[in-house]
Amino acid sequence: DHQLTTANRFSGKYFFSNQPSRDPLANGNALTRFEREDTTYQRTFSLTNLHIFSPSVLNEFRAGLFRNTNDSNPIRYFTNAEFGIQNPLDAQVPDLTQINIRGDRDVGGQLRVGTPADGTRIYDQQTTYTLGNTLTMTKGRHSIRTGAEMRRHHLDGDLREGQNRRHNFRSWFDFLTVGYRNPSDGNRARQIDDTAITYGETARAYRMTDVNAFIAEDWKLT
């Protein structure tokens, strides 16, 4: 805070927070190491200028910046190449694919191995710029306040979740008999129930603007 002149006061505030953390068990069904690293950064900066034009006219100008960054990354311990699994994105994402076995359908419970595919490789940054001004005029028992504010929002993100692939098996039986053809079932081969991969352009950049204004009139009766 600084009193520039008897009629002009300037103040500024800055806040920052860094919150790195590691989730050692990103899923309760995981058999192998299944860790995720999350990072959150926050920055807040504001400026205020209070100017007294006369005993009855006061102006307040405000400007601010808010930024919140949230990143989530998987911790890699194994690769697809080590297990002979192919992934078209191996050059960028060599992590071992996520494998889910729905063992609760035949024996035991669910099981998950590999590198987390969901909830990781998510990068988000929200930035908000604020400009505002309020003018107050007073005369006797009568006062008028008027003001306006504009907020510009930037939401930038890259949703690369699932780029190391994901494979689901309906049961332990399907998992243990992959490739086995059952003649009594039309010679159908046991296979992965479903597989998925995030592919293509995953970045996004949203832009939004909020504008508002007000006028307030006050009369002091007694």
PLY file of the C-alpha trace (Angstrom):
ply
format ascii 1.0
element vertex 222
property float x
property float y
property float z
element edge 221
property int vertex1
property int vertex2
end_header
0.00 0.00 0.00
1.26 3.47 -0.82
-0.22 6.93 -0.33
0.96 8.64 -3.51
-0.60 12.00 -2.64
-3.19 13.20 -0.17
-5.80 12.48 -2.84
-4.41 9.31 -4.36
-3.82 5.93 -2.72
-2.37 2.91 -4.50
-2.42 -0.71 -3.24
-1.44 -4.10 -4.63
-1.73 -7.70 -3.51
-0.04 -10.88 -4.70
-0.70 -14.46 -3.64
0.88 -17.66 -4.91
0.58 -21.34 -4.06
2.44 -24.41 -5.36
0.89 -27.76 -4.48
2.76 -30.74 -5.97
1.49 -34.14 -4.84
1.76 -37.80 -5.78
-1.08 -40.29 -5.53
0.67 -43.61 -4.72
-2.43 -45.67 -5.51
-4.51 -44.02 -8.20
-6.89 -46.99 -8.20
-7.75 -49.41 -5.40
-7.90 -52.37 -7.80
-4.31 -51.94 -9.02
-1.95 -54.90 -8.69
1.24 -53.14 -9.85
2.49 -49.64 -9.17
-0.27 -47.34 -10.34
0.89 -43.85 -9.40
-0.18 -40.42 -10.58
1.56 -37.10 -10.08
-0.64 -34.02 -9.68
0.58 -30.44 -9.71
-1.47 -27.36 -8.88
-0.17 -23.79 -9.21
-2.22 -20.74 -8.24
-1.39 -17.08 -8.79
-3.50 -14.05 -7.81
-2.48 -10.44 -8.44
-4.59 -7.31 -7.88
-4.12 -3.55 -8.10
-6.38 -0.81 -6.72
-6.14 2.94 -7.22
-8.31 5.20 -5.05
-8.51 8.81 -6.19
-10.34 11.65 -4.44
-11.29 14.31 -6.98
-13.14 16.43 -4.42
-14.81 15.99 -1.01
-17.87 14.71 -2.85
-16.36 12.73 -5.76
-14.40 9.49 -5.26
-13.15 7.04 -7.91
-11.84 3.48 -7.44
-10.07 1.63 -10.26
-9.33 -2.12 -9.99
-7.29 -4.53 -12.09
-6.54 -8.17 -11.39
-5.14 -11.44 -12.66
-5.98 -14.97 -11.50
-4.29 -18.11 -12.82
-4.89 -21.71 -11.83
-2.86 -24.55 -13.37
-3.72 -28.22 -12.85
-1.55 -30.95 -14.40
-1.82 -34.70 -13.95
0.88 -37.11 -15.14
1.22 -40.89 -14.79
4.34 -42.37 -13.21
5.76 -44.90 -15.66
7.36 -48.12 -14.42
6.81 -50.47 -17.40
6.53 -50.05 -21.18
4.44 -51.70 -23.88
7.62 -52.87 -25.62
8.61 -54.94 -22.58
5.39 -56.96 -22.94
5.17 -57.06 -26.75
2.11 -54.78 -26.86
1.78 -52.40 -29.78
0.50 -48.84 -29.59
0.45 -46.41 -32.54
1.53 -43.66 -30.13
4.44 -45.58 -28.61
6.95 -43.00 -29.86
5.29 -40.34 -27.66
3.71 -42.55 -24.97
5.68 -45.77 -24.36
3.92 -46.50 -21.03
2.47 -49.94 -20.46
-1.20 -49.99 -21.49
-3.85 -50.09 -18.76
-5.41 -53.57 -18.45
-8.66 -54.07 -16.53
-9.96 -57.53 -15.61
-13.55 -57.79 -14.36
-12.78 -60.70 -12.07
-15.88 -59.98 -10.00
-17.91 -61.67 -12.75
-16.41 -65.11 -12.16
-13.63 -65.31 -9.55
-12.53 -62.72 -7.01
-12.65 -58.98 -7.61
-11.59 -56.51 -10.24
-7.91 -56.13 -11.09
-5.93 -53.44 -12.87
-2.32 -53.40 -14.10
-0.21 -51.10 -16.24
0.03 -47.31 -16.25
-3.04 -45.19 -15.40
-4.90 -44.24 -18.57
-7.78 -42.34 -17.02
-7.27 -39.24 -14.93
-3.73 -38.68 -16.23
-2.07 -36.59 -18.94
-4.63 -33.87 -18.30
-3.24 -30.35 -18.52
-5.48 -27.39 -17.68
-4.77 -23.71 -17.15
-7.42 -21.13 -16.33
-6.53 -17.43 -16.52
-8.91 -14.58 -15.70
-8.13 -10.89 -16.29
-10.32 -8.34 -14.49
-10.81 -4.60 -15.02
-13.29 -2.58 -12.97
-14.12 0.98 -12.00
-16.54 2.55 -9.50
-17.37 6.26 -9.26
-19.09 7.66 -6.17
-20.66 11.13 -5.98
-22.15 12.50 -2.76
-24.13 15.66 -2.04
-25.71 16.06 1.34
-28.02 13.14 2.04
-27.92 11.99 -1.57
-25.28 9.75 -3.14
-24.89 7.98 -6.49
-22.53 5.12 -7.26
-21.94 3.79 -10.74
-19.49 1.27 -12.04
-18.60 -1.41 -14.57
-16.43 -4.49 -14.71
-15.05 -6.72 -17.45
-13.63 -10.22 -16.98
-11.75 -12.05 -19.71
-11.42 -15.80 -19.21
-8.88 -18.06 -20.93
-9.30 -21.80 -20.48
-6.46 -23.70 -22.12
-6.11 -27.44 -21.85
-4.75 -30.58 -23.38
-6.77 -33.73 -22.65
-4.33 -36.49 -23.58
-5.97 -39.01 -21.27
-5.75 -42.64 -22.43
-2.98 -42.26 -25.01
-1.23 -45.38 -23.69
-4.43 -47.36 -24.50
-6.80 -49.28 -22.30
-7.90 -52.93 -22.56
-10.88 -54.40 -20.72
-11.60 -58.08 -20.11
-15.08 -59.15 -19.03
-13.77 -61.90 -16.71
-10.73 -63.88 -15.61
-11.85 -66.65 -17.96
-11.64 -64.32 -20.96
-8.26 -63.02 -19.84
-6.74 -66.50 -19.34
-8.13 -67.90 -22.61
-7.27 -65.08 -25.01
-7.00 -66.52 -28.51
-8.67 -69.83 -27.55
-11.38 -70.88 -30.02
-14.38 -72.67 -28.57
-16.01 -75.04 -31.13
-19.23 -75.19 -29.07
-19.48 -71.41 -29.33
-19.21 -71.17 -33.12
-15.42 -71.39 -32.92
-15.41 -67.84 -31.54
-12.07 -66.75 -30.13
-11.86 -65.42 -26.63
-10.87 -61.81 -26.92
-10.55 -58.41 -25.29
-13.98 -57.05 -24.45
-13.11 -53.52 -25.57
-10.12 -51.31 -26.11
-9.75 -47.56 -26.41
-7.13 -44.93 -27.19
-7.16 -41.14 -27.30
-5.93 -40.09 -30.71
-5.79 -36.90 -32.76
-5.87 -33.25 -31.68
-6.58 -33.00 -27.95
-5.73 -29.36 -27.20
-8.45 -26.79 -26.66
-8.54 -23.05 -26.00
-11.79 -21.46 -24.83
-12.25 -17.69 -24.62
-15.08 -16.01 -22.73
-15.84 -12.41 -21.73
-18.16 -11.22 -18.95
-19.24 -7.57 -18.82
-21.47 -5.97 -16.20
-22.45 -2.48 -15.05
-24.52 -0.98 -12.27
-25.88 2.27 -10.87
-27.08 2.74 -7.30
-28.75 5.79 -5.76
-29.02 6.28 -2.00
-31.07 8.76 0.06
-30.36 9.16 3.76
-33.69 9.89 5.44
-32.44 10.41 9.00
0 1
1 2
2 3
3 4
4 5
5 6
6 7
7 8
8 9
9 10
10 11
11 12
12 13
13 14
14 15
15 16
16 17
17 18
18 19
19 20
20 21
21 22
22 23
23 24
24 25
25 26
26 27
27 28
28 29
29 30
30 31
31 32
32 33
33 34
34 35
35 36
36 37
37 38
38 39
39 40
40 41
41 42
42 43
43 44
44 45
45 46
46 47
47 48
48 49
49 50
50 51
51 52
52 53
53 54
54 55
55 56
56 57
57 58
58 59
59 60
60 61
61 62
62 63
63 64
64 65
65 66
66 67
67 68
68 69
69 70
70 71
71 72
72 73
73 74
74 75
75 76
76 77
77 78
78 79
79 80
80 81
81 82
82 83
83 84
84 85
85 86
86 87
87 88
88 89
89 90
90 91
91 92
92 93
93 94
94 95
95 96
96 97
97 98
98 99
99 100
100 101
101 102
102 103
103 104
104 105
105 106
106 107
107 108
108 109
109 110
110 111
111 112
112 113
113 114
114 115
115 116
116 117
117 118
118 119
119 120
120 121
121 122
122 123
123 124
124 125
125 126
126 127
127 128
128 129
129 130
130 131
131 132
132 133
133 134
134 135
135 136
136 137
137 138
138 139
139 140
140 141
141 142
142 143
143 144
144 145
145 146
146 147
147 148
148 149
149 150
150 151
151 152
152 153
153 154
154 155
155 156
156 157
157 158
158 159
159 160
160 161
161 162
162 163
163 164
164 165
165 166
166 167
167 168
168 169
169 170
170 171
171 172
172 173
173 174
174 175
175 176
176 177
177 178
178 179
179 180
180 181
181 182
182 183
183 184
184 185
185 186
186 187
187 188
188 189
189 190
190 191
191 192
192 193
193 194
194 195
195 196
196 197
197 198
198 199
199 200
200 201
201 202
202 203
203 204
204 205
205 206
206 207
207 208
208 209
209 210
210 211
211 212
212 213
213 214
214 215
215 216
216 217
217 218
218 219
219 220
220 221
